């Protein structure tokens, strides 16, 4: 079976997306990650268009690549110019990449209205540019820009442009749906026709303006394309490019194609996609197929019950195959199965407490009716479950707390909180200051607990969000507060929730639950370690 080449253009085409700007160092980080993932080609940029890309290619010379081949991107020579006299082409040679990708015009509209030249001159530009680059020792990939629009306009001329690149010695002829408006059926028909007329290998490059970029890429492979271009997470101009995070697993798992990315490598797919998104400072879509947190998240009680018995009932592939994980959400739609799964994840034995899951579900549904939202706050669900088991951790008892906020005459505000608690029969009071009331409460509670539980220093509050529940009530509206905390030593995170008309009270509930859960998880880990038992998987991976 012929191997399908994966060509990544995140660093060039992806960078054309709105809000995306890679520094040279960003590009080097992504290059290393894509090489580690065994992508065949990484297109680094257009050295003829900006100095930053020239700097990147110079720095990339010192990056040892295990698998990926670096490609520089540019256009054919200009009308009336010989390739050796064209600064764009000489810049491609000067950066020293083993592969050069150039694009040329397939659509007569672009030849006559954009280039303002003749159809024959366009063919000359394509053929001579490819031939000259080949003479400089470069592997040349030819991107036939706007190919599908050009083919619909004049099939014979569109084919002639490919034949010109083929005569010049291009290793691969890439059919580009540059405007992203071709539907799969028509694309498949055109690829089939092209494949029958040319000897050189065919590639595909699609955009997502009609929402079918991945489908179009897969259809092209079914018709014989052996080279697929795309970007990670579909980054790119307008609606983006074909998304390699969807294309790669579909080719490997669904279509059984042979890639340089093996099943052993595929487990790094989620990490690679999320890493690229982080470097790009681009909001990651959590409903993303294969790699998003929602991709294998189950909420409905009937669904969860089925998945616990047989994962294939509601999962088209194993989440572990792509480096992701299964999540079971807790909400008003939850059933006993959701809580039972949560208990399994947390290492909680429900056998001796047969009614606990049912009672916890009833309480969660009632609380959601009152404004709580438990999705993403599974740690609060764990504590409710343990309460109905009669095993709620009692690390401290609150006696009282007080929060005050002062406005400074010099501008700004300061907050101060006092917390009085009872631990193991001892009473302790602590004061905390902060930039806001929740920060001050957090500091005061930690101060009161630190003498009893020094491990509390590992628990860090790293996210605080407020959601207005019934905004029409104005100042009397209920609020739902989410807190996310992390155990820095264990690299484990969890979420808690509180709700009510008083934002301080709601915040206290979420903060209290977060600290109690963190202390309990630490105590459980210590107990299991002393007993030599395997640790349960934490909420950070559930």
N, C-alpha and C positions, 0 to 999 in steps of 0.2 A: 504494500500500500504506500502510495506517494505521501511524503510528509507535507503538511500544511505549514507554511512560514507565517510567523506572527511579526508584524511590523508596527512598532509603536511610534506614534507621532504626537504624544502628549506634550513634549518639550517645544514643538513648533506649532502644529495645528491647534493643539489644546491651549497653548498660550494665547491664541487669538480670541479665546472666549472672554466675554465681558467680566471684568473684575479679576482676571488672572494675570499675574506678572511674576515671572520666575527670575531670581537673581542667578548669576553664574554658579554660586554655591548650591542654590536650590537644584539647579539642573544636574550638578554632579551627584548630589544625594539620590535623586530619582534615577539617574543613569546606573548607579551602583545597585539600587534596589531592583531595577528591571533586569539587569544582568544576572543577579542572584536568582531571579525568578525564571531565568532561561528564555527570555524574549529573544527572538532571532535578530531583529534590527531595531535600533533606537535612532530615530531621526532627531538630531540635536538642535537644528535651527537653520536659519538662512543667513550665512555669513556675508552675503552681498547686501543685506538690508539694514544691519545695525552693528555697532562695535561690540555690544554685549555678547552676541553670538560668536564673534571672532575670539573674544576672551575665553568663552566657554570651551571652544574647540582646542585652544592652546592649553588650557588647564586639563582637558580630558586626555591629552597625550600621556599624562602621568598616572592615569587611572588604569590599572591592570584589569582587563575584562576577561572573564572566564568563558563566556559564550556569546554574548551580544556583539554584533558588528555595528559600529557607529556610522551613521549616514549624514551627509550634509545636503541641504535642500536648496534648489534654485530654479531658475527658468531656462528655457532655450535662449540662444543668442537673439539679439534684437534684429528687426528687419534691416536688411542692407549691410549687416555686419558679419564678418567671419568669426567663428567661435574663438579663435586665438586672440582676437582684438576686443572681445567682449569682457568687460570688467567683472560682470556677474559670474561668468564661467571660470575665469582665472582665479577668482576668490574661492570658488568651490575646490579647485585643485590645490590652492595654497594651504588650506586648513589641514590637509593630509589625512582625511578619512579614507578608509578602504572602499567605501560605497558612496556614490553620489546619486541623488534622486532629482530629476528635473521634470518640470511640467511643461506641456505644450498645449496648443489650442486644437480642440476637436470639432468645435461648433463654428460654422461659417460666420455666424453673427459676431463672434468675438474676433475672428480673423479680420473681417472687413470693417467692423465698427469700433473695435478696441485697439487692435494692432494697426488698423488702417493700412493693410497691405494686401497682397494678392494671395489667392489660395495656393498657387505654386510656390511662392516665396515662403509661406508657412511650412510647406512640406520640406523645403530646403533647410529651413532653420532647425526643424526637428532632426532630420537625418544627420546633418553635419555636426550638430551639437553633440548628439550621442556618439558619433564616430570619433570626434575629437577627444571627448572625455575617455573613451575606450583606449585611444592612443596614448593617453597619459597614465594608463594602468589602472583605471577605475572600473569597478563593477557599476553598471549604470541601470538604475530602475527608472522606467519612464512612466510618469503619471499623466494619463490622458484626461486633462481637465474638461469638465462639462461633457464627458463622453456620451452619456445617455441622452441629454438634450440634443447634442450634435447628431447622434444617430437617428433620432426621431425626425430631425430636420432634413438630413441628407445621409442615409446609411452608407452610400458608396464613398463619400468624402471622409466620413468618420473612420471608415476602415482604412482608407489611404493614409491617414495620419499615423495609424498603428503600424502599417507596413513600412512607412518611412523610418520609424523608430526601430523596427525589426531589422531593416537593412543596415542601419547604423550600428547594430550590435547590442541593443538593450537586452539585459538578462531576463527582465520581467516587464510585461506590459500591463499597467494597472488601470482598470476602467473606473473612472471617478464619477460618482453621482454628486457633483459639487453643489448643486442647488437643493439636493435632498428631497426632490419631489417625485421620484420614480417609485411606483408600487411594485411589490415583489413579482407578480405575474409577468409584467412587462419586462422587468429587469432580467428575469430568468430567460425569457425569450431572446433578448438581445445578447446576453452572454453566450447562449447556445449558438447563435448565429456567428458571433465573433470567433468563438473557439474553433469552429469548423473551417475558418479561413486562414488561420495563423499557426505558425509552428512554435513561436516563443511561448513560454509559460504566461498564464493570465493571472492577474491579481485584481483585487476589488478594494475600493475606497468609497465609503458611503457617509452621507450626512443625514441628520435625523429630523429634517424639517417636516416630514410627513409622519414621523413617529415609527418608521419601519427600518431604521438603519441596521439594526442587528439582523432582522429577518432578511433584508436584502443581502447582507454579507453571507449568511448561511445559504441562501438560495444560489448565490454565485458559486460557492464551494460545491454544492450539489451538481452544478453544471460544469465543474472541472477547474475552477479557480484554485490555485495552490499557494496563494499569497494573500493575506488579509491584513489590511491596515485599519488602525483605530486608535483611540485614546482611552486611557483609564478613566472610568466614571463618566465617559461620554463628554469630557471637556471639549470645547471648541466654539467656533463662531456661530452666532445665531442660536439654533437649537442644539448645537453640538454635533460631535462625530459619533460613529459607531463605537459602542462601549465594549472594550476588551474584557471588562469584568463579567460581561454576559456572553460574549462571543467565545471566549476560551473554554469555559466549562461546557457550553453547548456543543462545541466541536468535539471535545474530548469524551464527555460523559454521554451525551445524547446521540451524537452522530458516529461515535467510535472512530474518529479520525486520529491519525498519528501526528503528534506535535513534539517539538523539543521539550515542551512543558509536560512532564510525565505526571501520573497520578500522585507520585510522591511529592512532586513540586507543587501540585495543585492545592495542597493544604496551606500554601502560603498566599493563596489568592486574596482572602479577606484582608490579611495584613498588608499586602502590597497595595490594594485599592485604597485602604484607609490611610496608609502612609503617604501616598501621592496626594490625597485630599488634604491631609494635614500640612504638607509642604506648600501646597497651593493656597492654603488658608481659605479653603472653599468649603462651605457648609455641606456636610456629608448627608445625603438623603437616606435616612434610616429604613425606608421602605424599598431600598435598592435590592433587586434580585440577587440572590446568592450571597452577597457580602454585607447587607444591612442588618441592623439589630432586629428588624421586624421580619426578615426573610423567613425565619423559622420560629416566629412567636405565635403562640396559641392562646386564645382568650375564651372562646365559647366552651362551656362545660362539656358538651357533647364531643367537641373536637378533642379536647384534652383527654377525655376518657378513652377515645379511640387511639390516640397517639401513644398513651401509656401501654396499651395492649399490643399495638403494631404501628410503628412509626410511619410505615408506608401509606397508611390510610389518609394522612394529611401532609405528607412531605414527599415531594417528587424526587429529591435526592437526599442523601445523608448530609446534615450540616457539617459534620466533621470532614467530609470529602473536600470541602472548599475552605476549611479552616474557620468555620463559623460554629455557632452553638445554638442549641434549642432553648427557647424561653417560654415559660408558662406565665401568663399574665393574670393578675388578680383584679377583679372588678365585679360590678353588679351582675355581669353575665357569667361569673364563675360558678362552678359546681364543686362538689366534694373532691372530684378528681384533681382540680387545680390545687387545692390545699394539700392533697395527698402527695402530688408531685413536688410541691414546695417542701413538704416535710422530708421527702426522700433526698432532695438536693441538700437540705440542711442537716441531714443525719439524725432527724427526729423520729423516734419509734412511736407510731400511733396505735399499735396493737392493743395496748392496755387502756387506750382512751378512745373507744369506738365512736363516741358522739362528738368528739372535739372538732373534727373537720366540719361536720354539719352545723354546729353552733357557731363556729368561726365564720362560715359562709353567711349565715343569717345576720351576724353582727356587721360584717363587711358590707352587705347589701343595704342594711339600714344606715350605716355611716355614709355610704355613697349617695343615698337618697337625701342626706342632710348636707352634702357638699364635699365630702372627702373624695379624692380620686386616688385609687391604690395602684394604678399602672405606674411602674417605675418606682413604687414605694413598697416593694415586697418585704422589706425589713419590718415595717409596721404590721404587715399581715402575719409574719412569723410570731411577733409578740402577742397578737390577738389569739393565734392558734395555741400558743403556750399558756396563755391565760385560761383558756377553756380546758387545757390539760391539767390545770392546777400547778403549773411549773413556771409561771412567769418569774424571770430573774428579779431579785430584789436587792439591787446593789446599793440603793439609797432610798430614803423616804423624804419627800419634800415637806418642809414645814411652811415656808413662805418664800416669795421672791418679790422684789420691788425694782422698778425701772424708772429712771428719770432722764429727761432730755433737756439740756440747757442750750439756749441760744447765746452765742458770744457777741459782745458788742463789736469785736473786731471782724465779725463775720463768721459764718459757719456754725455748726452745732457740735456738741459732745454728749455722749450718753454714759450713764453710770448705772450699774445694776448690783444689787445685793441678793445673794441666795443663801438661805439657811436650810440645811439638810440634817438628817439623822442617819448615821452609818454604824452598824454594829453596836447600837446603844449609845454612841457618841454623837453629840451635836456639834456642828461646825458651821461657821458663817464666813463667807468670802465676798469680796467686792471686786467687780470687774469694770474696766472702762473700755470703750470702743467707739468706732466711728458711727455706730448706730445702735439701737436697742438690742437687736439680736446678737450683734458682735459683743456687746457688753454682757448680755446674759450668758453667752457661750464662755466668755472669760471668767465670769463669776462661778459658774457651775464647775468648770475645770479646776479653778482654784480651791473650791470646797472639796473636790474629790481626789485631788492629786496625792494628798498624804495617805490615802487609803488604796488608791489604784494608780501607781506611777505610770502604768502602761497607757494611761489616757493621753499622754503626750504624742503617741503614735496616731491617734485618731484626729484627723484634720477635716474641718468643714470646708468643702471646696466648691459648693454651689448652693445658692439660695434663690428660690423663685416663688413668686406670688401670682396667683390666678384669681381674678374677680369672678365670683360665681353668679350673682344676680345684680349686674351693674345698674339696673333700673332703680334699685333701692338707694343709690347715691352713697352717702357716708355710712349708711346702715347696712350696706351690702355685705354679704358673707365673703370671706376670702379663704382660699385653699393654699397652704404653704408647703412647698417641697424643699427638703434639705437632702443634699447628697454629701456623704462623708467618705473618707478613704483611710484605710489602715496603711500608713506609709511603709511599714516594715514588710507587710504581706502583699502589698500592691493589690489590695482588695477594696472594692467600693460597694456602697449600698445606699438605698434611698428610703426616706421616711416622709410621712405626711401628717399635717394637722389642719383643722378647718374650724371656722367660727366667725362671729361678727367682730371679735376683737383680734386684731392682727398679732398682738403680743402674745395672747393666749394660744392662738393657733401656732405661732412660731415656737413657743415653749413646748407644746406637745410634740412637734416634729423634732425639735432639738433633743428633748428628753429621750424619745424613742431611739434616736440616732446614737446617743451615748450608751444607752442600755444595750442596744444590739451589738455595738462595737466591743463593749466589755464582755458580753456573753460569748461572742465568737472567739475572743482571745482566751477566755477561760476554757471553752470547749476544746480549742486547739491544744492548750496546755494539758488538759485531762487526757485527750486522745494520745498525745505524744507519750505521756507517762504510762499509759496502758498498752502502748505499742499498736494502737488501732489506726487504720488509714483515715485520713481527714476527709470530711465531707466537702463537696464542691460548694463554694460560697456564692453569694448572690451576684458577685461581679461576673460570674460566668453562667448565670442562669436567667 
